[in-house]
C-alpha cells in the first residue's frame, strides 16, 4: 500500500491506488470518482502500461506527467475505452463511481462517453471533422444522447459556444474547423467535452500545440468550468509547468509505471524518485536558472570551424571575410514582408529591426501569426523582403551564403529525408558545396556526430530508427557541417519532451561556447527563451514591440503585450 499521503516510495509504483482522503471537517472518506487499479495494457503483446494505480476525486485535477512513451496517454485512453485495435487490457480495473468499467463492450461504453466522461483530445487540427460545421459537431453528442429536440439542441450549441468564450456563436456554429484558429478549435473540443456536463473530463495534452497566452486562456476556461460544474479533470501532459500550476495531485510515469505520486505541492517540494527530480530539474518553467547576460565586447571572435576543399580540411572559404569581434553578426533594418491575400496585401512583418552580437543568442518571441518565423526565413534568405535589409557580417553572396547561415527546423520527424542514412544526411551540405572527397566527408561526419554526442554507429541508420532527440541532434550536425557562423533555430525544441529538450538546449550552449556560434532563436515558449537567450525581441502582429537583454525584458517589461506573455508562464520563471 502507498503511504497515507499517496506518495509511492522512490522509484517504485504503488501496488494499489492511494487510500481515500479524509474530507476536512468530516469523519468519512471522500468518495472516489475514478479509481484505476493495477492496470496493465499491451500493444501486440508488448506491455505498455504495467500495474498503474491512481484515483481522482470529485472536483479534483490529477495530472499524469512523463516523457513520450511513458504510458500516460495509453492509461487515459484505457479509462474511456478508446484504445486502438492492437491494444488490450490484460489485467487490473477501472471504476467510475460505483460502476466497474472493466470488460465493458464498446457499445456499452458509448453511454458513458460524453455523458459521464468527456474527452479533450490533443490535436485540435485533426480531432474535428473537416466536412462538418462546428455547430453540427457539438450538436452530435447531444443528439446521440437524445438531449432534446432539434430546437433545444441548437440553442444548447449556441450556449456552449458562448460558454467557452467564442465570440458571435451564431457565426461560429456555421463555420468549418479550417476557418478557426488553433485556440478556437480547442475551445470547440472543450464545448463538445462539457456538452452533457460530465463528472470527469480527460484532457490529453490539451494545450501542447498552443501559444503561451492561448494556453493560459484554455486552462483558465477548464478551471472555470470545473468550479462551475464541479467537474474533475484527468490532465495528461508532458509540460511540468502546466501540471505544477493547475493540478492538485501529480502522477509521474516512466516506462509504463508510476514512479511517484502525491499532492502536487508535496511532489514539487520534495520529490523522492530520481526520475521525478530529473524531470523537475530539466523543466525550464520550474528551474529558474541565472540569466545569460551578453558577454563583454572583448569576447573572443568566432572560432573557425574546419571546412573541406578538395581532399583535406583547409579552414573557412576565402570569400568569407572576417568581421571585427565587436561587429554585429546580424543587422535587420526596417524589414517588411507582404503577402497578397485577395485584392489587399497582408503585411506579415511590419518594419522589424534588431541587431545580434557575435557569439550570442537573440530570441524572437510572440504568438502564432506574430511574424517571427517569417522574419527568421528572411534572415536565412528563404524568403525575400518586400523592403528593408538583412545584413550578415562576413557572409558571401550567392549560393555560398548557405555555408555561413544555416537553419534548424522545428520538427525533427519531418526535416530529415527518410530515404537517406544519417551519414548521407549530415554529409549533404558537403556534397552540395563540393567539399572533400568521400573519405574526408566520412571523417567530417564522424567528427560532427561526436560533437553532438551521438554514437558513430548511428551513421548507417535511417531517421525512423532514431528518437526525436537523436533526430534533432542529426539536424544540428547537418547545420554545422559546412562551418557556418550563424544558425537560425525555428522552434527547434518545441516538439521535444522536457528531458530531451533540456539536453538539446545544453548542447546548443556548449556548441556556442566551443565554436563562437551566433543563434537566432525563434520560440513562443518564454521559459525556454529565458534559459537560452542573451537578448530578446518581442513581436506582435508583425511589429517588434520591445527589445532588450533577456534580464531586462523578463524583470522590467515595458510593453503591455510583453507583460501579458510573461503573466502566462508559471511564477517561478518570471
KEMIZA-968312 format. One line per 3 residues: number of its first residue (from 1); their letters; for each residue y negated, z, x of C-alpha. Coordinates in Angstrom, 1 decimal. Layout:
NUM	A	Y Z X; ...
! end
This chain:
1	XXX	0.0 0.0 0.0; -3.6 -0.6 1.1; -5.9 2.4 1.8
4	XXX	-7.9 3.7 -1.2; -11.0 1.6 -0.2; -8.9 -1.5 -0.5
7	XXX	-9.0 -2.4 3.2; -5.9 -3.6 4.9; -5.1 -2.4 8.5
10	XXX	-6.5 -4.7 11.1; -4.6 -7.9 11.4; -2.2 -7.0 8.5
13	XXX	-2.2 -8.3 5.0; -1.9 -5.7 2.3; 1.6 -5.7 0.7
16	XXX	0.0 -5.2 -2.7; -3.3 -5.6 -4.3; -5.9 -2.8 -4.0
19	XXX	-5.4 0.2 -6.4; -7.5 0.5 -9.5; -11.1 1.6 -8.6
22	XXX	-12.4 4.7 -10.4; -15.3 3.9 -12.6; -18.3 6.2 -11.9
25	XXX	-18.6 9.0 -14.4; -15.2 8.4 -16.0; -11.8 9.7 -15.4
28	XXX	-9.8 6.4 -15.8; -9.5 3.4 -13.6; -11.4 0.2 -14.2
31	XXX	-9.1 -2.4 -15.7; -8.4 -5.4 -13.6; -9.4 -8.8 -14.9
34	XXX	-7.4 -10.7 -12.4; -4.5 -9.4 -10.3; -3.0 -11.6 -7.7
37	XXX	0.1 -10.0 -6.2; 2.3 -11.2 -3.2; 1.5 -14.8 -3.9
40	XXX	3.5 -17.4 -1.9; 2.7 -21.1 -2.2; 4.3 -24.0 -0.3
43	XXX	3.5 -27.7 0.2; 6.6 -29.9 0.6; 8.5 -26.8 1.6
46	XXX	5.9 -25.7 4.2; 4.4 -22.3 3.4; 0.6 -22.4 3.0
49	XXX	-0.1 -19.1 1.3; 2.1 -16.2 2.4; 2.0 -12.9 0.4
52	XXX	-1.6 -12.9 -0.7; -2.8 -9.9 -2.9; -6.2 -9.0 -4.3
55	XXX	-7.8 -8.2 -7.6; -11.0 -8.9 -9.5; -12.6 -6.5 -11.9
58	XXX	-14.8 -7.4 -14.9; -18.3 -8.5 -13.7; -17.3 -8.3 -10.0
61	XXX	-17.9 -11.0 -7.4; -15.0 -11.3 -5.0; -15.5 -13.7 -2.1
64	XXX	-12.5 -15.2 -0.3; -13.5 -16.4 3.2; -11.8 -18.1 6.1
67	XXX	-11.6 -21.4 8.0; -10.3 -24.7 6.7; -6.5 -24.4 6.3
70	XXX	-6.6 -20.6 5.8; -5.2 -21.0 2.3; -8.3 -19.8 0.3
73	XXX	-8.6 -22.9 -1.9; -4.9 -23.1 -2.5; -4.9 -19.5 -3.7
76	XXX	-7.8 -20.2 -6.1; -6.0 -23.3 -7.5; -2.8 -21.4 -7.9
79	XXX	-4.7 -18.9 -10.1; -5.8 -21.6 -12.5; -2.6 -23.7 -12.3
82	XXX	-4.2 -26.7 -10.7; -2.1 -27.1 -7.6; -1.2 -30.7 -6.6
85	XXX	2.3 -32.1 -7.4; 3.7 -31.4 -3.9; 2.8 -27.7 -4.1
88	XXX	5.0 -24.9 -5.6; 4.5 -21.2 -6.2; 7.6 -19.7 -4.6
91	XXX	7.1 -16.1 -5.4; 4.5 -13.5 -6.4; 2.5 -13.4 -9.6
94	XXX	-0.9 -13.9 -11.2; -2.1 -11.7 -14.1; -5.2 -12.3 -16.2
97	XXX	-5.8 -9.1 -18.1; -2.5 -8.3 -19.9; -1.2 -11.9 -19.6
100	XXX	1.2 -12.7 -16.8; 0.5 -16.4 -16.0; 3.4 -16.7 -13.6
103	XXX	5.6 -19.7 -14.5; 3.3 -20.9 -17.3; 3.5 -24.6 -18.1
106	XXX	0.5 -26.9 -17.6; 0.3 -27.3 -21.4; 0.1 -23.5 -21.9
109	XXX	-2.4 -23.1 -19.1; -4.8 -25.5 -20.8; -5.5 -22.8 -23.4
112	XXX	-6.7 -20.6 -20.5; -8.7 -23.1 -18.6; -12.3 -23.2 -19.8
115	XXX	-11.8 -20.6 -22.4; -10.9 -17.6 -20.1; -11.2 -19.1 -16.6
118	XXX	-13.9 -21.6 -15.7; -13.9 -23.7 -12.5; -16.8 -24.9 -10.5
121	XXX	-15.3 -27.4 -8.0; -16.6 -28.0 -4.5; -17.9 -31.6 -4.6
124	XXX	-20.4 -32.4 -7.3; -20.4 -36.1 -6.3; -16.7 -36.6 -7.0
127	XXX	-16.0 -33.9 -9.7; -17.7 -35.7 -12.6; -16.5 -38.9 -14.4
130	XXX	-18.9 -41.7 -13.3; -18.4 -43.6 -16.5; -19.2 -40.8 -18.9
133	XXX	-22.6 -39.3 -19.7; -23.4 -35.8 -18.6; -23.6 -34.7 -22.3
136	XXX	-20.2 -36.2 -23.1; -18.5 -34.4 -20.2; -20.0 -31.0 -21.2
139	XXX	-19.0 -31.6 -24.8; -15.5 -32.5 -23.8; -14.5 -28.9 -23.0
142	XXX	-15.9 -27.8 -26.4; -14.0 -30.5 -28.2; -10.8 -29.7 -26.5
145	XXX	-11.0 -26.1 -27.6; -12.4 -27.0 -31.0; -15.6 -25.1 -30.6
148	XXX	-17.4 -26.6 -33.6; -18.1 -29.9 -35.3; -20.0 -32.8 -33.7
151	XXX	-23.5 -31.5 -34.5; -22.6 -27.9 -33.3; -21.2 -29.3 -30.1
154	XXX	-24.3 -31.4 -29.4; -26.6 -28.5 -30.0; -24.5 -26.4 -27.7
157	XXX	-24.5 -29.1 -25.0; -28.3 -29.1 -25.0; -28.5 -25.3 -24.9
160	XXX	-26.2 -25.3 -21.9; -28.2 -27.9 -20.0; -31.3 -25.8 -20.7
163	XXX	-29.5 -22.6 -19.7; -28.5 -24.0 -16.3; -32.1 -24.9 -15.6
166	XXX	-32.1 -28.7 -16.1; -35.5 -30.0 -17.4; -35.6 -32.2 -20.5
169	XXX	-32.0 -31.6 -21.7; -32.2 -34.5 -24.2; -32.7 -37.0 -21.4
172	XXX	-30.2 -35.4 -19.1; -27.5 -35.4 -21.7; -27.8 -39.2 -21.9
175	XXX	-27.7 -39.8 -18.1; -24.7 -40.6 -15.9; -23.9 -38.5 -12.8
178	XXX	-25.2 -41.0 -10.4; -28.7 -40.6 -11.9; -28.8 -36.9 -11.0
181	XXX	-29.3 -35.2 -7.6; -26.6 -33.2 -6.0; -28.2 -29.9 -7.2
184	XXX	-28.4 -31.2 -10.7; -24.8 -32.4 -10.7; -23.7 -28.9 -9.5
187	XXX	-25.7 -27.4 -12.4; -23.8 -29.7 -14.8; -20.5 -28.4 -13.4
190	XXX	-21.7 -24.9 -13.9; -22.6 -25.7 -17.5; -19.1 -27.0 -18.1
193	XXX	-17.6 -23.9 -16.5; -19.6 -21.5 -18.7; -19.4 -23.5 -21.9
196	XXX	-16.9 -21.2 -23.6; -18.2 -18.0 -21.8; -15.0 -17.3 -19.8
199	XXX	-14.4 -13.9 -18.4; -13.8 -15.4 -14.9; -15.4 -18.2 -13.0
202	XXX	-13.7 -19.6 -9.9; -16.4 -21.2 -7.7; -14.8 -23.2 -4.9
205	XXX	-17.4 -23.8 -2.2; -20.0 -24.4 -5.0; -22.9 -24.8 -2.6
208	XXX	-21.4 -26.3 0.6; -22.9 -29.8 0.0; -26.3 -28.5 -1.0
211	XXX	-29.6 -27.8 0.8; -30.5 -24.2 1.5; -33.1 -23.9 -1.2
214	XXX	-30.9 -25.7 -3.8; -28.0 -23.4 -2.7; -30.1 -20.3 -3.4
217	XXX	-31.1 -21.6 -6.9; -27.4 -22.3 -7.7; -26.3 -18.9 -6.5
220	XXX	-29.2 -17.2 -8.4; -28.1 -19.1 -11.5; -24.5 -17.9 -11.1
223	XXX	-25.8 -14.3 -10.7; -28.0 -14.6 -13.8; -25.1 -15.8 -15.9
226	XXX	-22.8 -13.1 -14.5; -25.4 -10.5 -15.5; -25.9 -12.0 -19.0
229	XXX	-22.3 -12.6 -19.9; -20.5 -10.0 -17.8; -18.5 -12.8 -16.1
232	XXX	-16.6 -12.1 -13.0; -16.6 -14.6 -10.1; -14.0 -15.5 -7.6
235	XXX	-16.1 -17.2 -4.9; -14.3 -19.3 -2.3; -16.4 -20.1 0.7
238	XXX	-16.4 -20.5 4.5; -20.1 -19.5 4.6; -20.2 -15.9 5.7
241	XXX	-23.9 -15.7 4.9; -23.3 -16.6 1.2; -20.4 -14.2 1.0
244	XXX	-22.4 -11.4 2.6; -25.4 -11.7 0.3; -23.6 -12.5 -3.0
247	XXX	-20.3 -10.6 -3.2; -19.1 -7.1 -4.0; -15.7 -7.4 -2.4
250	XXX	-14.6 -9.5 0.6; -11.1 -11.0 1.2; -10.7 -12.5 4.7
253	XXX	-7.9 -15.1 5.0; -6.3 -16.7 8.1; -3.2 -18.9 8.3
256	XXX	-2.3 -18.2 4.6; -2.5 -14.4 4.9; -5.1 -11.8 4.0
259	XXX	-6.0 -10.2 7.3; -8.6 -7.8 5.9; -10.3 -6.9 2.6
262	XXX	-12.6 -4.3 1.1; -16.1 -3.7 -0.2; -18.3 -6.4 1.4
265	XXX	-20.8 -3.8 2.9; -17.8 -1.9 4.4; -16.2 -5.0 6.0
268	XXX	-19.5 -6.3 7.3; -20.5 -2.9 8.8; -17.1 -2.0 10.3
271	XXX	-14.7 -4.9 10.4; -11.2 -3.9 11.6; -9.4 -7.2 12.2
274	XXX	-10.2 -9.1 15.3; -10.4 -12.3 13.3; -13.0 -10.8 11.0
277	XXX	-15.0 -9.6 14.0; -14.9 -13.2 15.4; -16.0 -14.8 12.1
280	XXX	-18.9 -12.4 11.8; -19.9 -12.9 15.4; -19.8 -16.7 15.0
283	XXX	-21.7 -16.9 11.8; -25.3 -18.0 12.5; -26.5 -16.4 9.3
286	XXX	-25.2 -13.0 10.3; -25.7 -12.9 14.1; -29.4 -12.5 14.9
289	XXX	-29.3 -13.9 18.4; -32.5 -13.9 20.5; -34.9 -16.9 20.0
292	XXX	-34.6 -19.7 22.5; -38.2 -19.8 23.8; -39.1 -23.1 25.6
295	XXX	-38.7 -22.9 29.3; -41.6 -22.9 31.7; -43.2 -26.3 32.6
298	XXX	-41.9 -25.8 36.1; -38.3 -26.0 34.9; -36.1 -28.5 36.8
301	XXX	-36.2 -32.1 35.5; -33.3 -34.0 34.0; -30.3 -34.0 36.2
304	XXX	-28.9 -37.4 37.0; -25.6 -38.0 35.4; -23.3 -40.4 37.3
307	XXX	-23.3 -43.9 35.9; -20.9 -46.7 36.6; -21.8 -50.0 38.2
310	XXX	-19.0 -52.4 39.2; -16.2 -50.3 40.7; -18.0 -47.0 41.5
313	XXX	-20.5 -44.3 40.4; -24.0 -45.2 41.6; -26.4 -42.9 39.6
316	XXX	-28.9 -43.9 36.9; -29.8 -47.6 36.4; -32.8 -48.8 38.3
319	XXX	-34.5 -49.8 35.0; -34.8 -46.2 34.0; -37.9 -44.8 35.7
322	XXX	-38.2 -41.1 36.4; -41.0 -39.4 34.4; -42.6 -36.3 35.7
325	XXX	-41.0 -32.9 34.9; -43.8 -31.9 32.5; -44.0 -35.3 30.7
328	XXX	-42.6 -35.1 27.1; -39.2 -36.7 26.7; -40.1 -37.8 23.1
331	XXX	-43.5 -38.5 21.7; -43.8 -39.5 18.0; -47.2 -40.6 16.6
334	XXX	-48.2 -41.4 13.0; -44.7 -42.6 12.1; -44.4 -44.3 8.8
337	XXX	-41.3 -45.8 7.1; -41.5 -47.6 3.8; -38.6 -49.0 1.7
340	XXX	-39.0 -51.5 -1.1; -37.9 -49.9 -4.4; -38.6 -52.3 -7.2
343	XXX	-42.2 -53.5 -7.0; -43.5 -50.5 -5.3; -42.9 -49.4 -1.7
346	XXX	-41.3 -45.9 -1.3; -42.7 -44.0 1.7; -39.8 -42.1 3.2
349	XXX	-41.7 -40.9 6.2; -45.5 -40.5 6.0; -47.4 -40.0 9.2
352	XXX	-44.9 -37.9 11.1; -45.8 -36.8 14.6; -44.4 -34.4 17.2
355	XXX	-43.5 -34.1 20.9; -40.3 -32.8 22.5; -40.4 -31.3 26.0
358	XXX	-37.8 -32.5 28.6; -34.7 -30.3 28.6; -35.4 -28.6 25.3
361	XXX	-34.2 -28.8 21.7; -36.5 -29.8 18.9; -35.3 -29.4 15.3
364	XXX	-36.3 -31.4 12.3; -35.6 -29.3 9.2; -36.0 -29.9 5.4
367	XXX	-34.2 -30.6 2.2; -32.3 -33.9 1.5; -34.9 -36.6 1.0
370	XXX	-37.5 -34.9 3.2; -37.3 -37.8 5.7; -35.8 -36.1 8.6
373	XXX	-32.8 -38.4 9.1; -34.9 -41.5 8.6; -37.2 -40.1 11.4
376	XXX	-34.3 -39.5 13.6; -33.0 -43.0 13.1; -36.3 -44.4 14.1
379	XXX	-36.4 -42.3 17.3; -32.9 -43.6 18.1; -34.0 -47.2 17.2
382	XXX	-31.5 -47.6 14.5; -34.5 -48.2 12.1; -37.8 -49.9 12.7
385	XXX	-41.0 -48.1 11.8; -43.4 -49.6 9.3; -46.2 -48.3 11.5
388	XXX	-46.7 -45.7 14.2; -45.0 -45.3 17.5; -42.0 -43.6 19.2
391	XXX	-42.0 -43.2 23.0; -39.0 -42.1 25.0; -40.1 -41.2 28.6
394	XXX	-38.2 -43.3 31.1; -36.2 -45.3 28.6; -35.9 -49.1 29.2
397	XXX	-36.4 -51.7 26.6; -33.8 -53.9 25.1; -30.1 -53.1 24.8
400	XXX	-30.2 -50.7 27.8; -32.3 -48.3 25.7; -28.9 -47.1 24.3
403	XXX	-27.9 -45.8 27.8; -30.9 -43.5 27.6; -30.7 -42.4 23.9
406	XXX	-27.5 -41.6 22.1; -26.8 -40.4 18.5; -24.1 -38.0 17.3
409	XXX	-23.4 -38.3 13.6; -22.7 -35.6 11.0; -19.1 -36.5 10.1
412	XXX	-16.6 -36.3 12.9; -14.0 -37.8 10.5; -16.0 -41.0 9.8
415	XXX	-17.7 -41.6 13.1; -14.6 -42.4 15.2; -12.6 -45.6 15.0
418	XXX	-9.2 -44.5 13.6; -7.5 -47.5 15.3; -8.6 -46.6 18.8
421	XXX	-7.3 -44.0 21.2; -9.5 -41.2 22.3; -9.8 -42.8 25.8
424	XXX	-10.9 -46.1 24.2; -13.5 -44.3 22.0; -15.1 -42.4 24.9
427	XXX	-15.0 -45.4 27.2; -16.5 -47.7 24.7; -20.2 -47.3 25.9
430	XXX	-19.0 -48.0 29.5; -17.3 -51.2 28.4; -20.3 -52.3 26.3
433	XXX	-22.6 -52.0 29.3; -20.1 -53.4 31.8; -19.9 -50.2 33.8
436	XXX	-17.0 -49.8 36.2; -13.5 -51.2 36.3; -10.6 -49.8 34.3
439	XXX	-9.7 -47.1 36.9; -13.3 -45.9 37.2; -13.7 -45.8 33.4
442	XXX	-10.5 -43.8 33.1; -11.7 -41.3 35.7; -15.1 -41.0 33.8
445	XXX	-13.2 -40.3 30.5; -11.2 -37.6 32.2; -14.4 -36.0 33.6
448	XXX	-16.1 -36.1 30.2; -13.1 -34.6 28.4; -13.2 -31.7 30.9
451	XXX	-16.9 -31.3 30.3; -16.5 -31.0 26.5; -13.5 -28.6 27.0
454	XXX	-10.8 -31.0 25.7; -7.4 -31.2 27.4; -6.9 -34.5 29.2
457	XXX	-3.7 -35.3 27.3; -5.8 -36.0 24.1; -6.9 -39.3 25.7
460	XXX	-3.8 -41.0 24.4; -4.1 -39.6 20.8; -5.7 -41.1 17.7
463	XXX	-8.6 -39.3 15.9; -6.3 -38.4 13.0; -4.2 -36.2 15.4
466	XXX	-7.2 -34.0 16.2; -9.0 -31.2 14.3; -12.6 -31.6 13.1
469	XXX	-14.0 -29.6 16.0; -12.0 -31.7 18.5; -13.2 -34.9 16.9
472	XXX	-16.9 -33.7 17.2; -16.2 -32.9 20.9; -15.0 -36.5 21.3
475	XXX	-18.1 -37.8 19.7; -20.2 -35.8 22.1; -18.2 -37.0 25.1
478	XXX	-18.8 -40.6 23.9; -22.5 -39.9 23.6; -22.6 -38.6 27.2
481	XXX	-20.5 -41.5 28.7; -23.4 -43.7 29.9; -25.5 -40.9 31.2
484	XXX	-28.3 -40.5 28.5; -31.2 -38.1 28.8; -31.9 -37.8 25.0
487	XXX	-29.3 -37.1 22.4; -30.1 -37.2 18.6; -27.8 -34.9 16.6
490	XXX	-27.9 -35.7 12.9; -26.3 -32.7 11.0; -23.8 -32.6 13.9
493	XXX	-22.3 -29.2 12.9; -22.8 -29.1 9.2; -19.3 -30.3 8.4
496	XXX	-17.6 -27.7 10.6; -16.2 -24.3 9.9; -18.1 -21.3 11.2
499	XXX	-16.0 -20.7 14.3; -15.8 -24.4 15.3; -19.5 -24.7 14.6
502	XXX	-20.2 -21.8 17.0; -18.0 -23.5 19.7; -19.9 -26.8 19.3
505	XXX	-23.3 -25.0 19.5; -22.3 -23.2 22.6; -21.0 -26.5 24.1
508	XXX	-24.4 -28.1 23.4; -26.3 -25.3 25.0; -24.1 -25.4 28.1
511	XXX	-24.4 -29.2 28.4; -28.2 -28.9 28.1; -28.3 -26.3 30.9
514	XXX	-26.0 -28.3 33.2; -27.4 -31.7 32.6; -31.0 -31.1 31.5
517	XXX	-30.5 -33.0 28.3; -33.1 -33.2 25.6; -32.0 -32.8 22.0
520	XXX	-33.5 -33.9 18.7; -31.5 -31.7 16.2; -31.5 -32.7 12.5
523	XXX	-30.4 -29.9 10.1; -31.0 -28.3 6.7; -29.4 -25.1 7.9
526	XXX	-32.1 -22.8 9.3; -29.7 -20.2 10.5; -28.2 -22.8 12.9
529	XXX	-31.7 -24.1 13.8; -32.8 -20.6 14.7; -29.8 -20.4 17.1
532	XXX	-30.0 -23.8 18.9; -33.7 -24.9 18.9; -36.7 -24.2 21.1
535	XXX	-39.2 -25.8 18.7; -39.2 -26.9 15.1; -40.9 -29.3 12.8
538	XXX	-40.6 -28.7 9.0; -40.5 -31.8 6.8; -41.2 -32.1 3.1
541	XXX	-41.5 -35.3 1.1; -41.8 -37.4 4.2; -44.5 -35.3 5.9
544	XXX	-44.4 -32.7 8.6; -45.9 -29.6 7.1; -45.5 -27.2 10.0
547	XXX	-44.6 -27.4 13.8; -44.3 -24.7 16.3; -41.9 -22.8 18.5
550	XXX	-38.8 -21.5 16.7; -40.1 -17.9 17.1; -43.5 -18.8 15.6
553	XXX	-42.0 -20.7 12.6; -39.5 -18.0 11.8; -41.7 -15.0 12.3
556	XXX	-45.1 -16.3 11.2; -44.6 -19.3 8.9; -47.9 -20.8 7.8
559	XXX	-46.9 -23.2 5.1; -45.6 -22.2 1.6; -42.7 -24.6 1.9
562	XXX	-41.6 -23.1 5.2; -41.7 -19.7 3.6; -39.6 -20.9 0.7
565	XXX	-37.0 -22.3 3.2; -36.9 -19.0 5.1; -36.5 -17.0 1.9
568	XXX	-33.4 -18.9 1.0; -31.4 -17.7 4.1; -29.9 -14.2 4.5
571	XXX	-32.1 -11.4 5.6; -30.5 -10.9 9.0; -31.7 -14.2 10.5
574	X	-35.4 -14.0 9.4
! end
